[in-house]
Amino acid sequence: MGTVGECFDNAIAETVFASFECELVDSTTFRSYADARLAVFDYIEGWSNPRRRHPAIGCLSPASFERLHELTQAA
């Protein structure tokens, strides 16, 4: 691992996983592995990527950030 502020710093990933754990895992009892897997998919693809704003990427959702990045690369 790198030092603080380098690209190998995993603070952003830890923040995302902490939100995921707090918002989904701690508040849900899963009846099966399949139910847990579906809930994780729904959380990521239905909430986190398209709508949830992330401070590390300018308070944009990951989907919006990717669209903006693609537009700036095409120009």
mmCIF file of the N, C-alpha and C atoms, coordinates in Angstrom:
data_MODEL
# 
_entry.id   MODEL 
# 
loop_
_atom_site.group_PDB 
_atom_site.id 
_atom_site.type_symbol 
_atom_site.label_atom_id 
_atom_site.label_alt_id 
_atom_site.label_comp_id 
_atom_site.label_asym_id 
_atom_site.label_entity_id 
_atom_site.label_seq_id 
_atom_site.pdbx_PDB_ins_code 
_atom_site.Cartn_x 
_atom_site.Cartn_y 
_atom_site.Cartn_z 
_atom_site.occupancy 
_atom_site.B_iso_or_equiv 
_atom_site.pdbx_formal_charge 
_atom_site.auth_seq_id 
_atom_site.auth_comp_id 
_atom_site.auth_asym_id 
_atom_site.auth_atom_id 
_atom_site.pdbx_PDB_model_num 
ATOM 1   N N  . MET A 1 1  ? 0.841   -1.184  0.000   1.00 0.00 ? 1  MET A N  1 
ATOM 2   C CA . MET A 1 1  ? 0.000   0.000   0.000   1.00 0.00 ? 1  MET A CA 1 
ATOM 3   C C  . MET A 1 1  ? 0.880   1.238   0.000   1.00 0.00 ? 1  MET A C  1 
ATOM 4   N N  . GLY A 1 2  ? 0.339   2.312   -0.545  1.00 0.00 ? 2  GLY A N  1 
ATOM 5   C CA . GLY A 1 2  ? 1.066   3.570   -0.605  1.00 0.00 ? 2  GLY A CA 1 
ATOM 6   C C  . GLY A 1 2  ? 0.851   4.403   0.646   1.00 0.00 ? 2  GLY A C  1 
ATOM 7   N N  . THR A 1 3  ? 1.370   5.576   0.602   1.00 0.00 ? 3  THR A N  1 
ATOM 8   C CA . THR A 1 3  ? 1.177   6.506   1.711   1.00 0.00 ? 3  THR A CA 1 
ATOM 9   C C  . THR A 1 3  ? -0.111  7.292   1.496   1.00 0.00 ? 3  THR A C  1 
ATOM 10  N N  . VAL A 1 4  ? -0.502  8.075   2.475   1.00 0.00 ? 4  VAL A N  1 
ATOM 11  C CA . VAL A 1 4  ? -1.746  8.842   2.414   1.00 0.00 ? 4  VAL A CA 1 
ATOM 12  C C  . VAL A 1 4  ? -1.743  9.744   1.189   1.00 0.00 ? 4  VAL A C  1 
ATOM 13  N N  . GLY A 1 5  ? -2.853  9.732   0.450   1.00 0.00 ? 5  GLY A N  1 
ATOM 14  C CA . GLY A 1 5  ? -2.982  10.593  -0.708  1.00 0.00 ? 5  GLY A CA 1 
ATOM 15  C C  . GLY A 1 5  ? -2.531  9.970   -2.016  1.00 0.00 ? 5  GLY A C  1 
ATOM 16  N N  . GLU A 1 6  ? -1.919  8.820   -1.986  1.00 0.00 ? 6  GLU A N  1 
ATOM 17  C CA . GLU A 1 6  ? -1.516  8.156   -3.215  1.00 0.00 ? 6  GLU A CA 1 
ATOM 18  C C  . GLU A 1 6  ? -2.668  7.345   -3.781  1.00 0.00 ? 6  GLU A C  1 
ATOM 19  N N  . CYS A 1 7  ? -2.507  6.914   -4.996  1.00 0.00 ? 7  CYS A N  1 
ATOM 20  C CA . CYS A 1 7  ? -3.584  6.189   -5.657  1.00 0.00 ? 7  CYS A CA 1 
ATOM 21  C C  . CYS A 1 7  ? -3.882  4.848   -4.982  1.00 0.00 ? 7  CYS A C  1 
ATOM 22  N N  . PHE A 1 8  ? -2.993  4.372   -4.146  1.00 0.00 ? 8  PHE A N  1 
ATOM 23  C CA . PHE A 1 8  ? -3.221  3.101   -3.472  1.00 0.00 ? 8  PHE A CA 1 
ATOM 24  C C  . PHE A 1 8  ? -3.967  3.260   -2.149  1.00 0.00 ? 8  PHE A C  1 
ATOM 25  N N  . ASP A 1 9  ? -4.322  4.498   -1.802  1.00 0.00 ? 9  ASP A N  1 
ATOM 26  C CA . ASP A 1 9  ? -5.073  4.786   -0.584  1.00 0.00 ? 9  ASP A CA 1 
ATOM 27  C C  . ASP A 1 9  ? -6.487  4.248   -0.763  1.00 0.00 ? 9  ASP A C  1 
ATOM 28  N N  . ASN A 1 10 ? -6.965  3.452   0.159   1.00 0.00 ? 10 ASN A N  1 
ATOM 29  C CA . ASN A 1 10 ? -8.268  2.805   -0.003  1.00 0.00 ? 10 ASN A CA 1 
ATOM 30  C C  . ASN A 1 10 ? -9.370  3.467   0.826   1.00 0.00 ? 10 ASN A C  1 
ATOM 31  N N  . ALA A 1 11 ? -9.199  4.708   1.218   1.00 0.00 ? 11 ALA A N  1 
ATOM 32  C CA . ALA A 1 11 ? -10.194 5.390   2.046   1.00 0.00 ? 11 ALA A CA 1 
ATOM 33  C C  . ALA A 1 11 ? -11.535 5.512   1.331   1.00 0.00 ? 11 ALA A C  1 
ATOM 34  N N  . ILE A 1 12 ? -11.528 5.768   0.039   1.00 0.00 ? 12 ILE A N  1 
ATOM 35  C CA . ILE A 1 12 ? -12.782 5.895   -0.707  1.00 0.00 ? 12 ILE A CA 1 
ATOM 36  C C  . ILE A 1 12 ? -13.524 4.569   -0.717  1.00 0.00 ? 12 ILE A C  1 
ATOM 37  N N  . ALA A 1 13 ? -12.817 3.493   -0.962  1.00 0.00 ? 13 ALA A N  1 
ATOM 38  C CA . ALA A 1 13 ? -13.459 2.174   -0.965  1.00 0.00 ? 13 ALA A CA 1 
ATOM 39  C C  . ALA A 1 13 ? -14.020 1.848   0.416   1.00 0.00 ? 13 ALA A C  1 
ATOM 40  N N  . GLU A 1 14 ? -13.283 2.185   1.463   1.00 0.00 ? 14 GLU A N  1 
ATOM 41  C CA . GLU A 1 14 ? -13.770 1.917   2.815   1.00 0.00 ? 14 GLU A CA 1 
ATOM 42  C C  . GLU A 1 14 ? -15.033 2.709   3.113   1.00 0.00 ? 14 GLU A C  1 
ATOM 43  N N  . THR A 1 15 ? -15.121 3.944   2.618   1.00 0.00 ? 15 THR A N  1 
ATOM 44  C CA . THR A 1 15 ? -16.306 4.763   2.812   1.00 0.00 ? 15 THR A CA 1 
ATOM 45  C C  . THR A 1 15 ? -17.509 4.156   2.096   1.00 0.00 ? 15 THR A C  1 
ATOM 46  N N  . VAL A 1 16 ? -17.305 3.702   0.872   1.00 0.00 ? 16 VAL A N  1 
ATOM 47  C CA . VAL A 1 16 ? -18.390 3.083   0.111   1.00 0.00 ? 16 VAL A CA 1 
ATOM 48  C C  . VAL A 1 16 ? -18.883 1.825   0.817   1.00 0.00 ? 16 VAL A C  1 
ATOM 49  N N  . PHE A 1 17 ? -17.970 0.981   1.269   1.00 0.00 ? 17 PHE A N  1 
ATOM 50  C CA . PHE A 1 17 ? -18.376 -0.248  1.950   1.00 0.00 ? 17 PHE A CA 1 
ATOM 51  C C  . PHE A 1 17 ? -19.040 0.034   3.291   1.00 0.00 ? 17 PHE A C  1 
ATOM 52  N N  . ALA A 1 18 ? -18.609 1.081   3.984   1.00 0.00 ? 18 ALA A N  1 
ATOM 53  C CA . ALA A 1 18 ? -19.250 1.440   5.254   1.00 0.00 ? 18 ALA A CA 1 
ATOM 54  C C  . ALA A 1 18 ? -20.687 1.889   5.014   1.00 0.00 ? 18 ALA A C  1 
ATOM 55  N N  . SER A 1 19 ? -20.909 2.682   3.973   1.00 0.00 ? 19 SER A N  1 
ATOM 56  C CA . SER A 1 19 ? -22.279 3.099   3.623   1.00 0.00 ? 19 SER A CA 1 
ATOM 57  C C  . SER A 1 19 ? -23.130 1.904   3.259   1.00 0.00 ? 19 SER A C  1 
ATOM 58  N N  . PHE A 1 20 ? -22.574 1.022   2.448   1.00 0.00 ? 20 PHE A N  1 
ATOM 59  C CA . PHE A 1 20 ? -23.273 -0.189  2.035   1.00 0.00 ? 20 PHE A CA 1 
ATOM 60  C C  . PHE A 1 20 ? -23.667 -1.026  3.247   1.00 0.00 ? 20 PHE A C  1 
ATOM 61  N N  . GLU A 1 21 ? -22.734 -1.213  4.149   1.00 0.00 ? 21 GLU A N  1 
ATOM 62  C CA . GLU A 1 21 ? -23.002 -2.019  5.339   1.00 0.00 ? 21 GLU A CA 1 
ATOM 63  C C  . GLU A 1 21 ? -24.079 -1.380  6.209   1.00 0.00 ? 21 GLU A C  1 
ATOM 64  N N  . CYS A 1 22 ? -23.972 -0.079  6.418   1.00 0.00 ? 22 CYS A N  1 
ATOM 65  C CA . CYS A 1 22 ? -24.917 0.626   7.279   1.00 0.00 ? 22 CYS A CA 1 
ATOM 66  C C  . CYS A 1 22 ? -26.314 0.682   6.669   1.00 0.00 ? 22 CYS A C  1 
ATOM 67  N N  . GLU A 1 23 ? -26.404 0.937   5.368   1.00 0.00 ? 23 GLU A N  1 
ATOM 68  C CA . GLU A 1 23 ? -27.692 1.142   4.718   1.00 0.00 ? 23 GLU A CA 1 
ATOM 69  C C  . GLU A 1 23 ? -28.391 -0.144  4.301   1.00 0.00 ? 23 GLU A C  1 
ATOM 70  N N  . LEU A 1 24 ? -27.653 -1.208  4.055   1.00 0.00 ? 24 LEU A N  1 
ATOM 71  C CA . LEU A 1 24 ? -28.282 -2.437  3.568   1.00 0.00 ? 24 LEU A CA 1 
ATOM 72  C C  . LEU A 1 24 ? -28.069 -3.612  4.512   1.00 0.00 ? 24 LEU A C  1 
ATOM 73  N N  . VAL A 1 25 ? -26.845 -3.929  4.771   1.00 0.00 ? 25 VAL A N  1 
ATOM 74  C CA . VAL A 1 25 ? -26.529 -5.168  5.486   1.00 0.00 ? 25 VAL A CA 1 
ATOM 75  C C  . VAL A 1 25 ? -27.041 -5.152  6.925   1.00 0.00 ? 25 VAL A C  1 
ATOM 76  N N  . ASP A 1 26 ? -26.815 -4.063  7.644   1.00 0.00 ? 26 ASP A N  1 
ATOM 77  C CA . ASP A 1 26 ? -27.215 -4.018  9.052   1.00 0.00 ? 26 ASP A CA 1 
ATOM 78  C C  . ASP A 1 26 ? -28.725 -3.970  9.250   1.00 0.00 ? 26 ASP A C  1 
ATOM 79  N N  . SER A 1 27 ? -29.450 -3.505  8.236   1.00 0.00 ? 27 SER A N  1 
ATOM 80  C CA . SER A 1 27 ? -30.893 -3.343  8.389   1.00 0.00 ? 27 SER A CA 1 
ATOM 81  C C  . SER A 1 27 ? -31.706 -4.450  7.725   1.00 0.00 ? 27 SER A C  1 
ATOM 82  N N  . THR A 1 28 ? -31.054 -5.488  7.220   1.00 0.00 ? 28 THR A N  1 
ATOM 83  C CA . THR A 1 28 ? -31.749 -6.518  6.464   1.00 0.00 ? 28 THR A CA 1 
ATOM 84  C C  . THR A 1 28 ? -31.381 -7.904  6.960   1.00 0.00 ? 28 THR A C  1 
ATOM 85  N N  . THR A 1 29 ? -32.383 -8.763  7.049   1.00 0.00 ? 29 THR A N  1 
ATOM 86  C CA . THR A 1 29 ? -32.142 -10.177 7.320   1.00 0.00 ? 29 THR A CA 1 
ATOM 87  C C  . THR A 1 29 ? -32.431 -10.937 6.031   1.00 0.00 ? 29 THR A C  1 
ATOM 88  N N  . PHE A 1 30 ? -31.453 -11.624 5.534   1.00 0.00 ? 30 PHE A N  1 
ATOM 89  C CA . PHE A 1 30 ? -31.597 -12.351 4.283   1.00 0.00 ? 30 PHE A CA 1 
ATOM 90  C C  . PHE A 1 30 ? -31.991 -13.796 4.554   1.00 0.00 ? 30 PHE A C  1 
ATOM 91  N N  . ARG A 1 31 ? -32.964 -14.287 3.798   1.00 0.00 ? 31 ARG A N  1 
ATOM 92  C CA . ARG A 1 31 ? -33.417 -15.670 3.969   1.00 0.00 ? 31 ARG A CA 1 
ATOM 93  C C  . ARG A 1 31 ? -32.520 -16.663 3.257   1.00 0.00 ? 31 ARG A C  1 
ATOM 94  N N  . SER A 1 32 ? -31.832 -16.201 2.224   1.00 0.00 ? 32 SER A N  1 
ATOM 95  C CA . SER A 1 32 ? -30.966 -17.105 1.471   1.00 0.00 ? 32 SER A CA 1 
ATOM 96  C C  . SER A 1 32 ? -29.834 -16.309 0.828   1.00 0.00 ? 32 SER A C  1 
ATOM 97  N N  . TYR A 1 33 ? -28.880 -17.042 0.317   1.00 0.00 ? 33 TYR A N  1 
ATOM 98  C CA . TYR A 1 33 ? -27.767 -16.431 -0.405  1.00 0.00 ? 33 TYR A CA 1 
ATOM 99  C C  . TYR A 1 33 ? -28.293 -15.699 -1.642  1.00 0.00 ? 33 TYR A C  1 
ATOM 100 N N  . ALA A 1 34 ? -29.260 -16.291 -2.316  1.00 0.00 ? 34 ALA A N  1 
ATOM 101 C CA . ALA A 1 34 ? -29.834 -15.674 -3.514  1.00 0.00 ? 34 ALA A CA 1 
ATOM 102 C C  . ALA A 1 34 ? -30.509 -14.342 -3.175  1.00 0.00 ? 34 ALA A C  1 
ATOM 103 N N  . ASP A 1 35 ? -31.223 -14.280 -2.061  1.00 0.00 ? 35 ASP A N  1 
ATOM 104 C CA . ASP A 1 35 ? -31.848 -13.022 -1.633  1.00 0.00 ? 35 ASP A CA 1 
ATOM 105 C C  . ASP A 1 35 ? -30.794 -11.957 -1.336  1.00 0.00 ? 35 ASP A C  1 
ATOM 106 N N  . ALA A 1 36 ? -29.715 -12.343 -0.680  1.00 0.00 ? 36 ALA A N  1 
ATOM 107 C CA . ALA A 1 36 ? -28.636 -11.405 -0.370  1.00 0.00 ? 36 ALA A CA 1 
ATOM 108 C C  . ALA A 1 36 ? -27.976 -10.909 -1.653  1.00 0.00 ? 36 ALA A C  1 
ATOM 109 N N  . ARG A 1 37 ? -27.744 -11.810 -2.552  1.00 0.00 ? 37 ARG A N  1 
ATOM 110 C CA . ARG A 1 37 ? -27.110 -11.448 -3.825  1.00 0.00 ? 37 ARG A CA 1 
ATOM 111 C C  . ARG A 1 37 ? -27.974 -10.465 -4.620  1.00 0.00 ? 37 ARG A C  1 
ATOM 112 N N  . LEU A 1 38 ? -29.273 -10.702 -4.667  1.00 0.00 ? 38 LEU A N  1 
ATOM 113 C CA . LEU A 1 38 ? -30.193 -9.818  -5.369  1.00 0.00 ? 38 LEU A CA 1 
ATOM 114 C C  . LEU A 1 38 ? -30.257 -8.446  -4.686  1.00 0.00 ? 38 LEU A C  1 
ATOM 115 N N  . ALA A 1 39 ? -30.251 -8.429  -3.368  1.00 0.00 ? 39 ALA A N  1 
ATOM 116 C CA . ALA A 1 39 ? -30.292 -7.163  -2.630  1.00 0.00 ? 39 ALA A CA 1 
ATOM 117 C C  . ALA A 1 39 ? -29.030 -6.342  -2.887  1.00 0.00 ? 39 ALA A C  1 
ATOM 118 N N  . VAL A 1 40 ? -27.883 -6.992  -2.952  1.00 0.00 ? 40 VAL A N  1 
ATOM 119 C CA . VAL A 1 40 ? -26.633 -6.291  -3.233  1.00 0.00 ? 40 VAL A CA 1 
ATOM 120 C C  . VAL A 1 40 ? -26.673 -5.698  -4.637  1.00 0.00 ? 40 VAL A C  1 
ATOM 121 N N  . PHE A 1 41 ? -27.132 -6.488  -5.595  1.00 0.00 ? 41 PHE A N  1 
ATOM 122 C CA . PHE A 1 41 ? -27.236 -5.992  -6.968  1.00 0.00 ? 41 PHE A CA 1 
ATOM 123 C C  . PHE A 1 41 ? -28.178 -4.788  -7.038  1.00 0.00 ? 41 PHE A C  1 
ATOM 124 N N  . ASP A 1 42 ? -29.344 -4.908  -6.416  1.00 0.00 ? 42 ASP A N  1 
ATOM 125 C CA . ASP A 1 42 ? -30.313 -3.806  -6.423  1.00 0.00 ? 42 ASP A CA 1 
ATOM 126 C C  . ASP A 1 42 ? -29.744 -2.557  -5.769  1.00 0.00 ? 42 ASP A C  1 
ATOM 127 N N  . TYR A 1 43 ? -29.002 -2.722  -4.682  1.00 0.00 ? 43 TYR A N  1 
ATOM 128 C CA . TYR A 1 43 ? -28.405 -1.579  -3.983  1.00 0.00 ? 43 TYR A CA 1 
ATOM 129 C C  . TYR A 1 43 ? -27.391 -0.867  -4.881  1.00 0.00 ? 43 TYR A C  1 
ATOM 130 N N  . ILE A 1 44 ? -26.536 -1.638  -5.513  1.00 0.00 ? 44 ILE A N  1 
ATOM 131 C CA . ILE A 1 44 ? -25.480 -1.042  -6.332  1.00 0.00 ? 44 ILE A CA 1 
ATOM 132 C C  . ILE A 1 44 ? -26.035 -0.456  -7.628  1.00 0.00 ? 44 ILE A C  1 
ATOM 133 N N  . GLU A 1 45 ? -26.778 -1.253  -8.377  1.00 0.00 ? 45 GLU A N  1 
ATOM 134 C CA . GLU A 1 45 ? -27.261 -0.815  -9.689  1.00 0.00 ? 45 GLU A CA 1 
ATOM 135 C C  . GLU A 1 45 ? -28.527 0.029   -9.634  1.00 0.00 ? 45 GLU A C  1 
ATOM 136 N N  . GLY A 1 46 ? -29.302 -0.084  -8.565  1.00 0.00 ? 46 GLY A N  1 
ATOM 137 C CA . GLY A 1 46 ? -30.535 0.670   -8.467  1.00 0.00 ? 46 GLY A CA 1 
ATOM 138 C C  . GLY A 1 46 ? -30.427 1.953   -7.662  1.00 0.00 ? 46 GLY A C  1 
ATOM 139 N N  . TRP A 1 47 ? -29.451 2.017   -6.765  1.00 0.00 ? 47 TRP A N  1 
ATOM 140 C CA . TRP A 1 47 ? -29.329 3.188   -5.902  1.00 0.00 ? 47 TRP A CA 1 
ATOM 141 C C  . TRP A 1 47 ? -27.938 3.824   -5.977  1.00 0.00 ? 47 TRP A C  1 
ATOM 142 N N  . SER A 1 48 ? -26.930 3.087   -5.653  1.00 0.00 ? 48 SER A N  1 
ATOM 143 C CA . SER A 1 48 ? -25.602 3.687   -5.498  1.00 0.00 ? 48 SER A CA 1 
ATOM 144 C C  . SER A 1 48 ? -25.044 4.246   -6.806  1.00 0.00 ? 48 SER A C  1 
ATOM 145 N N  . ASN A 1 49 ? -25.039 3.470   -7.865  1.00 0.00 ? 49 ASN A N  1 
ATOM 146 C CA . ASN A 1 49 ? -24.450 3.949   -9.118  1.00 0.00 ? 49 ASN A CA 1 
ATOM 147 C C  . ASN A 1 49 ? -25.271 5.036   -9.812  1.00 0.00 ? 49 ASN A C  1 
ATOM 148 N N  . PRO A 1 50 ? -26.591 4.886   -9.971  1.00 0.00 ? 50 PRO A N  1 
ATOM 149 C CA . PRO A 1 50 ? -27.312 5.909   -10.729 1.00 0.00 ? 50 PRO A CA 1 
ATOM 150 C C  . PRO A 1 50 ? -27.708 7.155   -9.929  1.00 0.00 ? 50 PRO A C  1 
ATOM 151 N N  . ARG A 1 51 ? -27.883 7.063   -8.613  1.00 0.00 ? 51 ARG A N  1 
ATOM 152 C CA . ARG A 1 51 ? -28.457 8.189   -7.874  1.00 0.00 ? 51 ARG A CA 1 
ATOM 153 C C  . ARG A 1 51 ? -27.628 8.738   -6.728  1.00 0.00 ? 51 ARG A C  1 
ATOM 154 N N  . ARG A 1 52 ? -26.950 7.910   -5.996  1.00 0.00 ? 52 ARG A N  1 
ATOM 155 C CA . ARG A 1 52 ? -26.242 8.368   -4.792  1.00 0.00 ? 52 ARG A CA 1 
ATOM 156 C C  . ARG A 1 52 ? -25.070 9.270   -5.161  1.00 0.00 ? 52 ARG A C  1 
ATOM 157 N N  . ARG A 1 53 ? -25.011 10.438  -4.537  1.00 0.00 ? 53 ARG A N  1 
ATOM 158 C CA . ARG A 1 53 ? -23.921 11.372  -4.802  1.00 0.00 ? 53 ARG A CA 1 
ATOM 159 C C  . ARG A 1 53 ? -22.702 11.009  -3.960  1.00 0.00 ? 53 ARG A C  1 
ATOM 160 N N  . HIS A 1 54 ? -21.541 11.077  -4.577  1.00 0.00 ? 54 HIS A N  1 
ATOM 161 C CA . HIS A 1 54 ? -20.294 10.734  -3.905  1.00 0.00 ? 54 HIS A CA 1 
ATOM 162 C C  . HIS A 1 54 ? -19.382 11.958  -3.857  1.00 0.00 ? 54 HIS A C  1 
ATOM 163 N N  . PRO A 1 55 ? -19.020 12.410  -2.654  1.00 0.00 ? 55 PRO A N  1 
ATOM 164 C CA . PRO A 1 55 ? -18.174 13.599  -2.527  1.00 0.00 ? 55 PRO A CA 1 
ATOM 165 C C  . PRO A 1 55 ? -16.823 13.475  -3.232  1.00 0.00 ? 55 PRO A C  1 
ATOM 166 N N  . ALA A 1 56 ? -16.287 12.279  -3.318  1.00 0.00 ? 56 ALA A N  1 
ATOM 167 C CA . ALA A 1 56 ? -14.956 12.101  -3.913  1.00 0.00 ? 56 ALA A CA 1 
ATOM 168 C C  . ALA A 1 56 ? -14.947 12.376  -5.412  1.00 0.00 ? 56 ALA A C  1 
ATOM 169 N N  . ILE A 1 57 ? -16.131 12.387  -6.046  1.00 0.00 ? 57 ILE A N  1 
ATOM 170 C CA . ILE A 1 57 ? -16.195 12.644  -7.488  1.00 0.00 ? 57 ILE A CA 1 
ATOM 171 C C  . ILE A 1 57 ? -17.067 13.869  -7.782  1.00 0.00 ? 57 ILE A C  1 
ATOM 172 N N  . GLY A 1 58 ? -16.934 14.878  -6.938  1.00 0.00 ? 58 GLY A N  1 
ATOM 173 C CA . GLY A 1 58 ? -17.619 16.143  -7.164  1.00 0.00 ? 58 GLY A CA 1 
ATOM 174 C C  . GLY A 1 58 ? -19.106 16.113  -6.878  1.00 0.00 ? 58 GLY A C  1 
ATOM 175 N N  . CYS A 1 59 ? -19.521 15.287  -5.950  1.00 0.00 ? 59 CYS A N  1 
ATOM 176 C CA . CYS A 1 59 ? -20.939 15.150  -5.573  1.00 0.00 ? 59 CYS A CA 1 
ATOM 177 C C  . CYS A 1 59 ? -21.823 14.753  -6.746  1.00 0.00 ? 59 CYS A C  1 
ATOM 178 N N  . LEU A 1 60 ? -21.270 13.943  -7.630  1.00 0.00 ? 60 LEU A N  1 
ATOM 179 C CA . LEU A 1 60 ? -22.030 13.353  -8.726  1.00 0.00 ? 60 LEU A CA 1 
ATOM 180 C C  . LEU A 1 60 ? -22.263 11.885  -8.416  1.00 0.00 ? 60 LEU A C  1 
ATOM 181 N N  . SER A 1 61 ? -23.251 11.306  -9.070  1.00 0.00 ? 61 SER A N  1 
ATOM 182 C CA . SER A 1 61 ? -23.408 9.856   -8.963  1.00 0.00 ? 61 SER A CA 1 
ATOM 183 C C  . SER A 1 61 ? -22.338 9.221   -9.848  1.00 0.00 ? 61 SER A C  1 
ATOM 184 N N  . PRO A 1 62 ? -21.950 7.972   -9.583  1.00 0.00 ? 62 PRO A N  1 
ATOM 185 C CA . PRO A 1 62 ? -20.965 7.327   -10.445 1.00 0.00 ? 62 PRO A CA 1 
ATOM 186 C C  . PRO A 1 62 ? -21.401 7.286   -11.914 1.00 0.00 ? 62 PRO A C  1 
ATOM 187 N N  . ALA A 1 63 ? -22.693 7.054   -12.170 1.00 0.00 ? 63 ALA A N  1 
ATOM 188 C CA . ALA A 1 63 ? -23.180 7.012   -13.551 1.00 0.00 ? 63 ALA A CA 1 
ATOM 189 C C  . ALA A 1 63 ? -23.029 8.380   -14.216 1.00 0.00 ? 63 ALA A C  1 
ATOM 190 N N  . SER A 1 64 ? -23.370 9.456   -13.508 1.00 0.00 ? 64 SER A N  1 
ATOM 191 C CA . SER A 1 64 ? -23.219 10.807  -14.056 1.00 0.00 ? 64 SER A CA 1 
ATOM 192 C C  . SER A 1 64 ? -21.750 11.141  -14.290 1.00 0.00 ? 64 SER A C  1 
ATOM 193 N N  . PHE A 1 65 ? -20.900 10.748  -13.359 1.00 0.00 ? 65 PHE A N  1 
ATOM 194 C CA . PHE A 1 65 ? -19.470 11.003  -13.487 1.00 0.00 ? 65 PHE A CA 1 
ATOM 195 C C  . PHE A 1 65 ? -18.905 10.305  -14.727 1.00 0.00 ? 65 PHE A C  1 
ATOM 196 N N  . GLU A 1 66 ? -19.317 9.062   -14.952 1.00 0.00 ? 66 GLU A N  1 
ATOM 197 C CA . GLU A 1 66 ? -18.841 8.327   -16.131 1.00 0.00 ? 66 GLU A CA 1 
ATOM 198 C C  . GLU A 1 66 ? -19.328 8.968   -17.424 1.00 0.00 ? 66 GLU A C  1 
ATOM 199 N N  . ARG A 1 67 ? -20.607 9.401   -17.463 1.00 0.00 ? 67 ARG A N  1 
ATOM 200 C CA . ARG A 1 67 ? -21.116 10.082  -18.659 1.00 0.00 ? 67 ARG A CA 1 
ATOM 201 C C  . ARG A 1 67 ? -20.346 11.361  -18.935 1.00 0.00 ? 67 ARG A C  1 
ATOM 202 N N  . LEU A 1 68 ? -20.091 12.145  -17.892 1.00 0.00 ? 68 LEU A N  1 
ATOM 203 C CA . LEU A 1 68 ? -19.331 13.378  -18.038 1.00 0.00 ? 68 LEU A CA 1 
ATOM 204 C C  . LEU A 1 68 ? -17.915 13.085  -18.535 1.00 0.00 ? 68 LEU A C  1 
ATOM 205 N N  . HIS A 1 69 ? -17.300 12.063  -17.991 1.00 0.00 ? 69 HIS A N  1 
ATOM 206 C CA . HIS A 1 69 ? -15.945 11.667  -18.409 1.00 0.00 ? 69 HIS A CA 1 
ATOM 207 C C  . HIS A 1 69 ? -15.935 11.257  -19.880 1.00 0.00 ? 69 HIS A C  1 
ATOM 208 N N  . GLU A 1 70 ? -16.930 10.485  -20.296 1.00 0.00 ? 70 GLU A N  1 
ATOM 209 C CA . GLU A 1 70 ? -17.000 10.054  -21.704 1.00 0.00 ? 70 GLU A CA 1 
ATOM 210 C C  . GLU A 1 70 ? -17.178 11.256  -22.632 1.00 0.00 ? 70 GLU A C  1 
ATOM 211 N N  . LEU A 1 71 ? -18.000 12.235  -22.212 1.00 0.00 ? 71 LEU A N  1 
ATOM 212 C CA . LEU A 1 71 ? -18.199 13.422  -23.042 1.00 0.00 ? 71 LEU A CA 1 
ATOM 213 C C  . LEU A 1 71 ? -16.921 14.246  -23.168 1.00 0.00 ? 71 LEU A C  1 
ATOM 214 N N  . THR A 1 72 ? -16.169 14.369  -22.082 1.00 0.00 ? 72 THR A N  1 
ATOM 215 C CA . THR A 1 72 ? -14.943 15.160  -22.133 1.00 0.00 ? 72 THR A CA 1 
ATOM 216 C C  . THR A 1 72 ? -13.850 14.436  -22.915 1.00 0.00 ? 72 THR A C  1 
ATOM 217 N N  . GLN A 1 73 ? -13.865 13.106  -22.916 1.00 0.00 ? 73 GLN A N  1 
ATOM 218 C CA . GLN A 1 73 ? -12.863 12.353  -23.684 1.00 0.00 ? 73 GLN A CA 1 
ATOM 219 C C  . GLN A 1 73 ? -13.164 12.397  -25.176 1.00 0.00 ? 73 GLN A C  1 
ATOM 220 N N  . ALA A 1 74 ? -14.444 12.489  -25.537 1.00 0.00 ? 74 ALA A N  1 
ATOM 221 C CA . ALA A 1 74 ? -14.830 12.502  -26.943 1.00 0.00 ? 74 ALA A CA 1 
ATOM 222 C C  . ALA A 1 74 ? -14.558 13.860  -27.590 1.00 0.00 ? 74 ALA A C  1 
ATOM 223 N N  . ALA A 1 75 ? -14.482 14.904  -26.769 1.00 0.00 ? 75 ALA A N  1 
ATOM 224 C CA . ALA A 1 75 ? -14.300 16.261  -27.323 1.00 0.00 ? 75 ALA A CA 1 
ATOM 225 C C  . ALA A 1 75 ? -12.869 16.525  -27.720 1.00 0.00 ? 75 ALA A C  1 
# 
